[in-house]
Amino acid sequence: MANLKIKLVKSLNGRLEKHIATAHSLGLRKIGNVSIQPNNTQTQGKIAKIGYLLEVTEVE
């Protein structure tokens, strides 16, 4: 199974609390933070929720 490299590219300031909590659950707290997550339905759901804040690439 492939992994996803997720990078926070926009600020969390002024965002909904649920969106901030979702970013924190992915391990993203500051702009530029990068997290490697498994490509599964749980991770895809989180990305769908806050995708406007993220840059996602697939890694092996």
C-alpha positions in Angstrom: 0.0 0.0 0.0 1.3 3.5 -0.9 1.7 6.3 1.5 0.8 9.9 1.2 3.1 12.9 1.9 0.9 15.6 3.4 2.2 19.2 3.7 0.3 22.1 5.5 0.6 25.1 3.1 -2.0 27.5 4.6 -2.4 28.8 8.1 -4.7 27.3 10.7 -5.5 30.8 12.1 -9.1 31.6 12.0 -10.2 28.2 10.8 -13.0 26.1 12.2 -12.1 24.2 15.4 -13.0 20.9 13.6 -10.6 21.7 10.8 -7.8 22.6 13.2 -8.4 19.3 15.1 -8.3 17.4 11.8 -4.9 19.0 10.9 -3.5 18.1 14.3 -4.7 14.5 14.0 -2.6 14.3 10.8 0.4 15.7 12.7 0.3 19.1 11.1 0.6 22.2 13.4 2.6 24.8 11.5 2.9 25.9 7.9 5.4 23.7 6.2 5.0 20.7 8.5 5.1 17.4 6.6 3.5 14.1 7.6 3.6 10.7 6.0 0.3 8.8 6.3 -1.0 5.6 4.9 -3.4 5.9 1.9 -6.6 4.5 3.5 -10.2 5.7 3.7 -9.6 7.4 7.1 -6.8 9.5 5.8 -8.6 10.3 2.6 -11.6 11.5 4.6 -9.4 13.9 6.6 -7.8 15.2 3.4 -11.3 15.7 1.8 -12.3 17.8 4.9 -9.3 20.2 4.9 -7.9 19.7 1.4 -7.9 23.4 0.8 -5.1 23.8 3.4 -2.9 20.9 2.2 -0.6 19.8 -0.6 -0.7 16.0 -1.0 1.7 13.8 -3.0 2.0 10.0 -3.2 5.2 8.3 -2.1 6.3 4.7 -2.1 
